[in-house]
């Protein structure tokens, strides 16, 4: 195995914090509806709504807020106060306006590899929100290309790699989600690098492909250069 020609980076919870803010908003949601249902029950109902709705609304804050509102209507049997709906909408706006918090080693890792490799940001979610976060991150100028997609599937990655003139076998993807960032890329023939985050959304959970020759894992982004050096050697 040789060094890749193209390196893709995931954004949310790989380069900057994201799931943390969803968890905080979910706690706010559960507090608002505490008179109607227990927190565990609300968590299960909200997750079921998100699972149903992701195909309609996509990934991101807006779909999350709509799923919270839908769940609030369901668990209250249509009696949810308008003030609660207003607070949920306000919570969504707060999430969309929250300052970006880069994760450790994010800037250094992207800067280091951008000098020698073609570097892409490959992220999924709401277009306007992802563009906002990238602009606020200060990392935008480091990437040779930015791809904001609806879903991360093997077909999506193969199409992106081809558009950037690289075969899947010459591509690497770095991200926190095994389901979205690692497994689909390995399926195309590329290299998947897992950088775990403390928090992972239930719909992004998957098992690691233990022993796979094109799968690597490291505790944080500071190990990326060493991994590339190993591949070159």
C-alpha positions as CSV (number, residue, x, y, z in Angstrom):
1,X,0.0,0.0,0.0
2,X,1.3,3.4,-1.0
3,X,0.6,6.9,0.2
4,X,-2.7,8.3,-1.1
5,X,-2.9,11.2,-3.6
6,X,-6.1,12.7,-2.1
7,X,-7.1,13.1,1.5
8,X,-10.6,13.8,2.5
9,X,-11.6,15.2,5.9
10,X,-15.0,15.0,7.5
11,X,-16.0,18.2,9.3
12,X,-18.5,17.8,12.2
13,X,-16.8,16.1,15.2
14,X,-13.6,15.6,13.2
15,X,-12.4,19.1,12.7
16,X,-14.9,20.9,15.0
17,X,-17.4,20.2,17.8
18,X,-20.9,19.4,16.7
19,X,-22.7,16.5,18.6
20,X,-22.1,18.3,21.9
21,X,-24.5,21.0,20.9
22,X,-27.1,18.5,19.8
23,X,-26.9,16.8,23.2
24,X,-27.3,20.1,25.1
25,X,-30.4,21.0,23.0
26,X,-31.8,17.5,23.6
27,X,-31.4,18.0,27.3
28,X,-33.3,21.3,27.0
29,X,-36.0,19.5,25.0
30,X,-36.4,16.9,27.7
31,X,-36.7,19.5,30.4
32,X,-39.4,21.4,28.5
33,X,-41.5,18.2,28.2
34,X,-40.7,16.8,31.6
35,X,-44.3,17.1,32.7
36,X,-45.4,14.8,29.8
37,X,-42.9,12.0,29.7
38,X,-39.7,10.7,31.3
39,X,-36.4,11.6,29.7
40,X,-35.6,8.1,28.6
41,X,-39.0,7.8,26.8
42,X,-38.5,11.2,25.2
43,X,-35.0,10.1,24.0
44,X,-36.4,7.0,22.4
45,X,-39.3,8.8,20.7
46,X,-37.0,11.6,19.4
47,X,-34.6,9.1,18.0
48,X,-37.4,7.2,16.3
49,X,-38.6,10.5,14.7
50,X,-35.1,11.3,13.5
51,X,-34.8,7.9,12.0
52,X,-38.1,8.4,10.2
53,X,-37.3,11.9,9.0
54,X,-33.7,11.8,7.9
55,X,-34.8,10.7,4.5
56,X,-37.1,13.7,4.2
57,X,-35.2,16.5,6.0
58,X,-31.6,15.3,5.7
59,X,-28.9,15.7,8.3
60,X,-28.4,18.7,10.5
61,X,-30.1,21.2,12.8
62,X,-33.2,21.9,10.8
63,X,-34.2,18.2,10.6
64,X,-33.4,17.8,14.3
65,X,-35.7,20.7,15.3
66,X,-38.5,19.4,13.2
67,X,-38.1,16.0,14.8
68,X,-38.3,17.6,18.3
69,X,-41.4,19.5,17.4
70,X,-43.0,16.3,15.9
71,X,-42.1,14.3,19.0
72,X,-43.5,17.1,21.3
73,X,-46.8,17.0,19.5
74,X,-46.9,13.2,19.7
75,X,-46.1,12.7,23.4
76,X,-48.5,15.5,24.4
77,X,-51.3,14.1,22.1
78,X,-51.4,17.5,20.4
79,X,-51.6,19.5,23.6
80,X,-48.0,20.9,23.5
81,X,-48.1,24.6,24.4
82,X,-47.1,27.1,21.7
83,X,-44.5,28.5,24.1
84,X,-42.7,25.1,24.0
85,X,-42.7,25.0,20.2
86,X,-41.3,28.6,20.2
87,X,-38.5,27.5,22.7
88,X,-37.6,24.6,20.5
89,X,-37.4,26.8,17.4
90,X,-35.2,29.3,19.4
91,X,-33.0,26.4,20.5
92,X,-32.5,25.5,16.8
93,X,-31.6,29.1,16.0
94,X,-29.1,29.1,18.8
95,X,-27.4,26.0,17.4
96,X,-27.2,27.5,14.0
97,X,-25.5,30.6,15.4
98,X,-23.1,28.9,17.8
99,X,-19.5,29.8,17.3
100,X,-17.2,27.1,15.9
101,X,-14.9,25.2,18.3
102,X,-12.0,23.5,16.5
103,X,-11.0,20.1,17.9
104,X,-7.4,19.6,19.0
105,X,-4.8,19.4,16.2
106,X,-7.4,20.1,13.5
107,X,-5.7,23.1,11.9
108,X,-2.2,21.6,12.2
109,X,-3.3,18.4,10.6
110,X,-4.9,20.0,7.6
111,X,-2.1,22.5,7.1
112,X,0.5,19.7,7.2
113,X,-1.0,17.5,4.6
114,X,-2.3,20.3,2.3
115,X,1.3,21.1,1.3
116,X,1.8,17.6,-0.2
117,X,-1.6,16.2,-1.0
118,X,-4.8,17.2,-2.7
119,X,-7.1,17.9,0.3
120,X,-10.9,17.9,0.3
121,X,-13.5,18.7,2.9
122,X,-16.3,16.1,2.5
123,X,-19.2,16.7,4.8
124,X,-22.9,16.1,4.9
125,X,-25.8,18.2,6.2
126,X,-27.5,21.4,5.6
127,X,-25.7,23.4,2.9
128,X,-26.0,26.9,4.5
129,X,-25.1,25.6,7.9
130,X,-22.0,23.7,6.7
131,X,-20.9,26.7,4.6
132,X,-21.3,28.9,7.7
133,X,-19.2,26.6,9.9
134,X,-16.5,26.2,7.3
135,X,-16.2,30.0,6.9
136,X,-16.1,30.5,10.7
137,X,-13.5,27.7,11.2
138,X,-10.8,29.6,9.3
139,X,-9.8,26.4,7.5
140,X,-11.5,27.1,4.2
141,X,-8.4,28.3,2.4
142,X,-6.5,25.1,3.2
143,X,-8.8,22.8,1.1
144,X,-8.4,22.3,-2.6
145,X,-12.1,21.5,-2.8
146,X,-15.3,21.4,-0.6
147,X,-18.0,18.8,-1.1
148,X,-21.3,19.1,0.9
149,X,-23.4,16.0,0.2
150,X,-26.7,14.6,1.3
151,X,-25.4,11.1,2.1
152,X,-22.0,9.5,2.3
153,X,-22.3,6.2,0.4
154,X,-19.7,4.2,-1.6
155,X,-21.3,5.6,-4.7
156,X,-21.0,9.2,-3.4
157,X,-17.3,8.8,-2.6
158,X,-16.5,7.1,-5.9
159,X,-18.2,9.9,-7.8
160,X,-16.3,12.6,-5.8
161,X,-13.0,10.9,-6.2
162,X,-13.5,10.5,-10.0
163,X,-14.5,14.2,-10.3
164,X,-11.2,15.2,-8.6
165,X,-9.2,12.9,-10.9
166,X,-8.3,10.2,-8.4
167,X,-9.1,6.5,-8.3
168,X,-10.6,5.3,-5.0
169,X,-7.5,3.2,-4.4
170,X,-5.5,6.5,-4.2
171,X,-7.9,8.2,-1.8
172,X,-8.0,8.4,2.0
173,X,-10.9,9.6,4.2
174,X,-10.4,10.8,7.8
175,X,-13.4,11.1,10.1
176,X,-15.1,10.3,13.3
177,X,-18.0,8.2,11.9
178,X,-17.3,4.6,11.0
179,X,-20.6,4.4,9.2
180,X,-20.2,7.6,7.1
181,X,-16.5,8.3,6.9
182,X,-14.7,5.0,7.0
183,X,-16.7,1.9,5.9
184,X,-18.1,3.4,2.6
185,X,-14.6,4.5,1.5
186,X,-13.1,1.2,2.3
187,X,-15.8,-0.4,0.2
188,X,-14.7,1.7,-2.8
189,X,-11.1,0.5,-2.3
190,X,-9.9,3.6,-0.5
191,X,-8.3,4.0,2.9
192,X,-10.5,4.8,5.9
193,X,-9.0,6.5,9.0
194,X,-11.1,6.6,12.1
195,X,-10.6,9.4,14.6
196,X,-13.1,8.7,17.4
197,X,-15.1,11.4,19.1
198,X,-16.4,11.1,22.7
199,X,-20.0,11.5,21.4
200,X,-21.5,9.7,18.5
201,X,-25.1,10.1,17.2
202,X,-27.0,6.8,17.4
203,X,-27.7,6.8,13.7
204,X,-23.9,6.9,13.0
205,X,-22.9,4.0,15.1
206,X,-21.2,1.0,13.4
207,X,-18.7,-1.7,14.1
208,X,-15.1,-1.3,13.1
209,X,-13.7,-3.6,10.3
210,X,-11.1,-5.3,12.5
211,X,-8.0,-6.5,10.7
212,X,-8.9,-4.8,7.4
213,X,-5.7,-3.7,5.7
214,X,-7.1,-0.4,4.6
215,X,-8.6,0.5,8.0
216,X,-6.6,2.6,10.5
217,X,-7.5,4.3,13.8
218,X,-5.8,7.0,15.8
219,X,-6.9,8.8,19.0
220,X,-6.6,12.3,17.4
221,X,-5.5,14.1,14.3
222,X,-1.9,14.6,15.6
223,X,-1.1,11.1,14.3
224,X,-2.0,11.7,10.7
225,X,1.4,12.6,9.5
226,X,3.0,9.6,11.1
227,X,0.4,7.4,9.5
228,X,1.2,8.8,6.0
229,X,4.9,8.3,6.7
230,X,4.3,4.7,7.5
231,X,2.3,4.2,4.3
232,X,5.1,5.8,2.3
233,X,7.7,3.6,3.9
